[in-house]
Amino acid sequence: MKKLLAPILAATLALSAPMAMAGGPVIVDDTVEVVADQPASSMGVLPVILVAVALCAALCGGSDPEPTKCSAAVNC
């Protein structure tokens, strides 16, 4: 019985050892990439431009020139 058990055990070890190391060592990389956040005060240029255009449209007007009054001496 011992003569039969020894070769079976040796064959089992010989076949299972390469399977245990089949993938090689596992290396876990725990580095986390840090991304800098933009400050909350940087709104961008587009809202500033839109506000400037709206203020200009409101303050500059856009009214038609006043109509000229016709006098009796001038044919209108």
C-alpha positions, 0 to 999 in steps of 0.5 A: 500500500505504501508503494502505491501511495508514494507515487500517487502523492508525488504525481499529485504534488507535481501536477498541482504545484505549477497550477498554484503559481500559474498566474504569477505574483499579483501586484496591487497598485494602490496609487490614486490619481488626484485631480485638482478641483477648480475654485468655485469663483471661476464662473467663466467668461460667457456669463460675464459677456452675456451680462455686459451685452444685456446691460448695454442693450438696456442702457444704450437704448435702441430707440428711433430718432425723434421725428422732425416737426414740419413747419408750414413753410416747408413741404413735408 
